Amino acid sequence: MFEILLDRYNLKPEESIFINDDDTGRSYKTANEMGILGRVVLPNNVDDIEKMLMDYGIKV
């Protein structure tokens, strides 16, 4: 799935971010292995998402 998105939209993994609210953590680990930044966030928790974005230097 990640490879398809990167190819289709001409994205660079190191310039992409994946926000995962699946508590199994499998998807974000795969994304990280491909060079895509991201982690699991608390579902439906805007504060946690904003914190993650700020951690990666993305202003909201």
C-alpha positions in Angstrom: 0.0 0.0 0.0 2.8 2.5 0.9 4.7 1.8 -2.2 1.6 2.4 -4.4 1.0 5.7 -2.7 4.6 6.8 -2.9 4.7 5.9 -6.6 1.3 7.2 -7.6 1.8 10.6 -6.0 5.5 10.8 -6.6 6.2 11.1 -2.8 9.6 10.7 -1.1 9.4 8.5 2.0 11.5 10.9 4.1 9.1 13.8 3.3 6.0 11.7 4.2 4.3 11.1 7.5 1.9 8.3 8.5 -0.5 8.8 11.3 -1.7 5.5 12.7 -4.6 5.0 15.1 -4.5 1.2 14.9 -3.2 -0.1 18.3 -1.5 -3.1 16.8 1.2 -0.8 15.4 2.0 -3.0 12.4 1.2 -0.4 9.8 3.4 2.3 11.2 6.3 -0.1 11.7 6.1 -1.0 8.0 6.0 2.6 7.1 9.0 3.4 9.3 11.0 0.5 7.7 10.4 2.2 4.3 11.6 5.6 5.6 8.2 7.1 6.3 8.0 9.0 9.6 5.1 8.2 11.9 3.8 6.5 14.9 0.6 5.3 16.6 -1.6 8.1 18.0 -4.5 7.8 20.4 -7.7 7.3 18.3 -9.8 10.4 18.0 -7.4 12.5 20.1 -6.5 15.7 18.3 -4.0 16.7 21.0 -2.0 13.5 20.5 -1.9 14.1 16.7 -0.8 17.7 17.2 1.9 16.6 19.5 3.2 14.1 17.0 3.2 16.7 14.3 5.1 19.1 16.5 7.6 16.3 17.4 8.4 16.1 13.7 8.7 19.8 13.3 5.4 20.4 11.5 3.6 23.5 12.5 -0.1 23.3 13.0 
